[in-house]
Amino acid sequence: MEDLLFTGGWTEDFRAGFVAVLGRPNVGKSTLINAMVGRKIAITSARPETTRHVARGIVHRDKFQLVLVDTPGIHRPRTLLGKRLNDMVEEAQADVDLIVFCVPADQEIGPGDRRIVEKQLRPHPKIPAVAVVTKTDAASREKIAAQLLAVSELYDFEDIVPVSARVGDQVQLLIDLLGGLMPLSPPLYPEGQDSDEDTEIMIAELIREAALEGLGQELPHSLAVQVEEIIKSPGGGGFSKGLPVSKGGPGESGGFSKGEPDTLENPGKRRKSETWRILVNLFVERDSQKSIVIGWKGSRLKEIGTRARPQIEELLGRHVFLDLHVRTAKDWQQDPKMLNRLGL
């Protein structure tokens, strides 16, 4: 009879560990992690440098557990924010058991990829690395084959796996491969927990994702989102305050979006007796940028709220009322105090 590690019933050959997912901006790291976990734990966008927080997604299997660490794309920083994002990657990599290095199939290997190999992989030869050629659905077989060969010449990887996270091709194969490379260990997180992301941060990220979809190339890097306060309504009547988050914010209010607070798309999935009012600040760096986010008579801001609200309601399991305000925080990407306030 197999010996058990603890009363949870995990055997001595169980494996668990941390996996840092690295790559330059916009190579599909967050999309890959979401596909492996089975739900969204990190926002995605076609815009480079979307990820601004280190998020962890947990993959549970009978014989192993993976803790996937989503990191900001490594790039040459142009702002204090950019430097801090690169520092996040360094910190995230410090105690991992394995590195996954992502390179897209539809783009040639460039200086950014080589810089990551030289600065993040070669200095840590004791940490095994697996290369993942992402976005294979966007490339021909010939291009994928050429990319696999090019990646193999970059570094001595444990393995190289072509994957399409968008269509799910070879995602399970990658999960099984990584699981076999984990050290012997009991589970690091309880069964059923698939992320350790802070709720307020996830709400802010979902709103920022919705804003990025609607704003195009106009100001993606100048936008930051902060949940100011969550106010609970336990019986569907008046609101009672709760879950305070850092209050206030520089600049003036620039409008709000109520969404459609009286409409429940999936009422069976939510506690209809509870409504949470969420006060949110969207920060831009210039007063002239506020009108871009707000739109004509608040149309674009309302669109952001309408797009984000269903995902936030699914996350929280209850109806929400989004109260969005646009404020100016001049040059916030270079302001240490503002970055600290935003958790960056």
N, C-alpha and C positions, 0 to 999 in steps of 0.2 A: 504493500500500500504506500502510495507516495506521501512523503512528508509535506506538511502544509506550512507556509510561511507564517500565517496568522489566521485567525478565525474567519477571515473573509474567504478562505478556501483556495488561495493562490499557491500554486506548486513551486518547488524550488527552482524549476527551469523557466519561470516567468521572467520576462524581460521588460524593462521600461527605461526611458531616458529622454533627454532634451535634444531636439533637432533644430538648429538655426537654419532658416531659409534665406539665402543671400542672393544678391544679383543687383545689377544696375536698375535704375528706375524703369517701370513699365515693361517688365519682362514676364509678368504673370504670376508673381509670387503669391499675392493675396488670393487670386482666383484658384491657384493650385491648392492652397491651404483650405479654402472653403470647400473645395471638391473632396479633399481627403477627410475632413471632419464630417461633411454631410450637411452642413448648414452654414449660413454666412456668419463668420466671426470677425471678418475684416472687410472694410469697404473696398470697392473696386471702381476704377475709372480708366478711361482711355488716356487721361491726362497723366504725364510723368509726375513723379514725386507726390503721389496721392497719400501714401501711408505716412503718418506722422507719429504713431505710437507703436510700441512693441506689444503686439497682441499674441496670446498663446491659445492655440486650439488643441484639444485633446482627442486623440483617436484611440478607441477602446477595441481590443480584440481578445479572444479567449486566452491567447498565449503571450500577448505583449500589449504595451501601452506606449503611444508616441505623444510627446508634448512638442508640438510644432510651434516654433517661435517666428512669427512674421516680423520682418524688420523693414525699416525704410530703405529705399533704394540708395545704394552708395554712389555718391557723385561728388564732383568738385564743388564745395560750398561757396555760395556767393553772398550769403547772409549769416548772421549768428544762428538763425533757425537751422540753416543747412548744416552748419558745423555741429550743432546739438543733435541733429538727426544722425549724422555720421557717428557721433559719440555713442548714441543709443545702440548702434550696430556693434561697436566694439564691446560694450558692456554685455549685450545679449550673447555674444559669442564666447565670452570668458569661461563659462561653466557648462558648455554644451558637450554632448557625447558624440555628435555627428553634425556635419555641415552638408546641406543641400545647396548646390550652386546652380542657379537657373540661367539658361541662355535660350532666347527664342529661336525657333526654327526658321522664321521668316526674315531674320536680320543677320547680316554678316557679323562675325566677332570683331569687336572694335577695341579701342584703347581702354574704355571703361571696364570691359570684361577682363582684359589683361591686368589692369590695375588691381582689381579685386583679387585675382589669383596671386599677384605678387605681395599685396599688403594684408590679405585676410587668410589666405590658404597656406602659402609657403612658410610664413612665420610660425605656423601651428601644425607641424608634420605629424604630431601624435594624435591629432583629431582626424579621424577618417572623413573623407568627403565623397559624396555621390553627385554626379552631374545630371541635371534634368534638362533635356531639350524640350522646351515648352511650345505651345501654340502649333502643334503639328498639323492641326486641321487647317491652318492657314498657309501650308507649304506643300509642294509636290514631294513625291517619294525621292526623287533625285536630289532635291534641295535638302531634305531631311538627312539622307545618307551622307551628303557632303558636310553637313553641319556636325553630324556625329563624329566624322573623321577629324574635323577641325577641332572639336572640343577635346578629343582624345589626345591631341598634341599639346594642349594647354597645361596639363597637370596629370599626375598619376592618381586618377580617380579609382575608387573601389568598384564603381560601375557607372555606366552612362545609360540613362533611360529616356526614350522619346515618349512624351505624354501630351495629350490634349485634355486639359482640365475642363474645357468648355463642353466637350461631348463625352467626357468620362473615359476616354481611351487610355488604357494601361495605368489608370490611377490605382486600382487595386493591386496590380503587380508591384507598383512602386511602394505602396503601403507595406506589403509583405516583405519586400527587400529591406526596407528600413527597419522593420520590426526584428528581423534576424540579425541586424547589426547593433541592436541595443544591448547594453550590459545587463547581466542578471540583477534583478531588483524587484521588490514588490511594487505594486502600482503606486504612482506618485499622486494621483488624484482619485477621488471616489467614483465608482461606476455611475454613469448618468451625467457627470459634469463634463461639458465639452468646451468650456472656455473659462478663463479667470478674469476676463475683461470687466472693468468697472462699469456699472450700468450707466452712470451719467456720461462717461466717456463714449460709450457705444451709442447713446442717444445723440450726442453731439456729432459723432462721426456719420451717423445715418442722415442727419440733416445736411452735413457738409457734402456728402455724396449726392444727395438730391440737388443741392445747389450747383455742384460741378456739372451735373448732367444738363442743367438748364442754362448755365452761363457760358458754355463753350470756352473759347480761348480768351475771354475778355479779362478775367482777373482770377484765375484759379489759385495762384500762389499768394494772392493778397487777402484771401478770405480765411478767417478762423471762426470757430463756433464754440460757444461755452454755454453749458446749462447753468443758469443762474439760480433757479429754485424749482423744486417740484412740490406742488400743493395738492394734497389728497382730498378727495370728496368721498368719504366712506359710504354715504347712503344715496348718492346721486343728487343731493340738494346743494346746500352751500359748501364751499371749499374750506378745508381745515389745513393749516400749514404743516409741512413736514419735509424731511429730507433737505435741509438748507444746503446750498452750495455757495461758493464764493459769490458775494453779492456785488451789484453795481457794475460799473464799466465806464470808461471814458467816452466822451462824445454824447451826441443827442440821439434820442429814439428816432428811428427812421421808418416806422410803420409796423404793422403786425399782420399775421395771417391766422384767422380762426379755423381755416380748413372747413370742414363740415361737421361740427361737433355733435349734431343730432342724428347722424347716420352711422349705423354699424354694418359694415360689409359682412362680417362673420360673427354675429352675436353669440353663437353657441360656443365660440372659442374664448370668450372674454367674460369677466365678471361684470355683468351689467350694472350691479349695484355700486361699482366703484368707477369714478372718473378722476383721472389725474390731470391737473393743469400744469403744463411744463413751460416755464419762462426761459426763453433762450435769447442770447445775444449773438448776432452775426457781426463780426468785426471786419472792417476794411481799413486800408491805410490812408485813403484820401476821401475828403468830403465828396468829391466828384464821382467817386465809385459807388456811393450809396444809392444813387438813382438807378444804376445798372442792376443792383440786387433787388431793389424795390419794384422797379418796372412802372408802367403807366397805371396810376391809381392803385398801386399795390398788387398788380396782376402777377408779376414774376415772383414776388414773395409768397403770395397765396399758392402759386404753383409749386414752390419749394415745399411748403407745408403739406399740401395735398399729396405730393409724391412721397414724402418721408413718413407721414402719419401711419399708413397701414403697416409698415415694417416696425415702427416703434410700438404699435398696439400688439403686434405679434410677439415682439420681444418681451413686453411687460405683461401680456395676458389680460389687458384691461383697456377700456376706452380712454383716449387721451384728447386733450384740448391743447393745441400748440399755440403759444403766444410768442411770436418771433419779432425781434426788434433789431434793426440795423444801426450800428454805432461806428464811429470813427476812432481808431486807435493809431495815431500817426506813426508810421514806420515800425509797426509792432514786431516785424521780423528781426529787427535789430535791437529791440528793447528787452534787456534781461528781465526786468520786473514783469513785463507783460507776458513774456514767454513762461516765466515761473507760474504766473497766474493761470495760464492756459495748460499747465502741466507739461510743457515742452522743454 
